[in-house]
């Protein structure tokens, strides 16, 4: 019996699924089965999966379309291995993905979920890293999901009765991992172990508004775990402005900073580390301020005049120190051209 199952739900991913499967079959860790769950695809996804002649591949075709959440629940039931690794049929895993994940879980018994850094490719390109350690990662969840393409202990789901929620779609992953933080620890490896494809047929692109609404439901639940006594207006500010760090000027920066202080002061129930919460809030505010500054002060060009305006704006001291220096250097170099 294999030790790990790679769980790959698929639906109409014919242009991409061959690359996804090849990336799994090329893993340095080989003690796994690949469980492909086709949810009634109408393209030739199934034919492509069947074209692979590898005994580790198990294809299950649903008789009716279950939707992503129930398809994942079915996969967890069918897996019956110690570990499960989760990926989509349009992504690409780096060769050490499974090896790194299993090694982490073997060496850290307190950790139930191992997640990774990843790279967006396709319609947009960028690198993403989540906080390495559990308390920072948990606090970061108030802003967005910090678990992606994880390798995890199947017992975390089964023993705690955790299931993906159809009602949370298309933020079902975010919702599931938020519950997992209640029962286990998460460790984020600070290496790129995945290439995450972006394209205009993805759920997150087609149903962006719905995804934001469902993600906000998850955020509000986690805010309630921090403290159930926030007012309705505070909850609305949290999802509309704080979680997105919507900084537009000095006043909005001060308002968001004040709300961060309120979060830390109300964190009296032990779900979050106050130190980690304060740290992650400060980091988000700092980088959101940097983003606003670059758009507002330097959208046309870097100049010492714009840098001087920034110095007296009340925003400068919030920007991460290394980026203050980078902005100054860019302005000096532009002056010399």
Phi, psi and omega in degrees: 000136180289159181268338187221146172243127169272117184261116183234095173284138181226148174203112177052055178240035183306321182291344190238340194293331179296316178298320180296313181295316179300324180292330176285314182294342181267010181295146176291332175270130189242356184276065184213160165248149175253110180262108179259120182250103180273127185259057176066049177300146179254359174259201183260032177306312183298319179299320180292317178299316181292342180288344178276128180252074181227126185296345180281347183272129175236115180260127175239123180255120179291144178283331175227156180289118183270337191088158189299315185299310181290330175296319177294318177300319177298319180296320179295323178294320183282336188298305177052040174236167181297318183240151172232138173243134188248126173212162179264166184278007177235018180247171182230123179270140174285154189301334183264006184309302184291320180300314180295319182294313180295318180299321179294313181294325178292324184270348183231085183297337179284344182268129179257340184224127176247123179244179193215164166283155181212170181236126170285139171215161183111243181289337174215156184228124177192159176260143181231133172232137174258161179306139186291315191260158192303311186294320177292320180296319179296316178296323179296335180299338176296336180264326181180172184292135182247015179234124177216147183038056188278158163252125187218162177283125180302328182298333178302317180284310189292311185292335182254007177062033182271135178223151172294140183259121176300325181293343181271351181301137005263033174242035185293327177294311180304315180296313181300311184292332177298320177292325181297328178297343177283338190237352181205179177253153179243137174236128181255112176292131185271050176222152177282112181243006183208147171246117188257111187285136173244132178205164191281005176254004181289155176303316185295336178274316183293325188235048185300315182299315180296321180297319178297315180298316180291323177295323178295327175299320178294316179300317180294324176296318179290327174296322178295325176293327177292312178194123184280004189255022174285143179285166179297322179293324177292321177297319180294319178297322181301311183280328184278329188233313187288310184298330177266356183047058184281082183264125182240340182191184182297322182296314180294326176297314181296321180296318180291321176298319179295322179291324176299318177298323179294319178302313182294319182292331180270359182279078187242006185254000170087001181289325181244150168283126180297324179295315179293321180298312179298320182295314182290325176298315181298319180294316179297316180297319182297313183284332174291322176297317178301316180299316178296317181299315181295323179286322188273318186263334188232027182292328181267314178194159175273123181218155179293331177296316178293324179295321178296318177299320179297320181303325184259013185273342186087002181257337190303316186291344180276337181293141176307139187306314183298330180279334172300315180294318180297319179298317180297315180300316179299320180293320179294317181295321178294328179294327184281345181282000000 
